[in-house]
Amino acid sequence: MPNNFIIEKYPGDKRIHIEREFNAPVGVVWKAWTDPAVLEKWWEPKPWVAKTRSMDFRVGGAWLYAMVGPEGQQHWSNVIFTAIEHESSFAADAIFTDDKGNAVPGAPIGHWDNKFINQGDKTRVVVDLSFDNEADFKLLVEMGFEGGFTIGLNQLDALLG
């Protein structure tokens, strides 16, 4: 794991904290997180890929996408943007859904708070992912979030070159 990467789990707070530095300016990293054409290139751990059905990157807008497996399996998610500060931060609520964006009953809701810290020719991304209850936190951890998201961030690092 790169020394510019931190992932910490806080079960008592129902929160996962991630920090990762990228060798790219903040505008480039911001685009990688907010433009579906770029986001699809790194978001899911290979051989899985993200396929966007719709993206409306504004407060109240949403990103509806499928995690598509090598044999065509599809797992849908809807990400609803709750706050945006251009090239600085955005917050969103993410939930597993059907292909129309309807929440799967009992699916955990993850509250994402993403910060983009300009460090000249580098960018530090700080993510705090929180949950409403401990069961949702545990479910995402058990589903392999840490490993999958680590692979995704490594893919982003490679994409940014």
Secondary structure, DSSP 4 states (H G I P E B T S, - for coil): --TTEEEEEEGGGTEEEEEEEESS-HHHHHHHHH-HHHHTTTSSPTT-EEEEEEE--STT-EEEEEEE-TTS-EEEEEEEEEEEETTTEEEEEEEEE-TTSPBPTTPPEEEEEEEEEEETTEEEEEEEEEESSHHHHHHHHHTTHHHHHHHHHHHHHHHH-
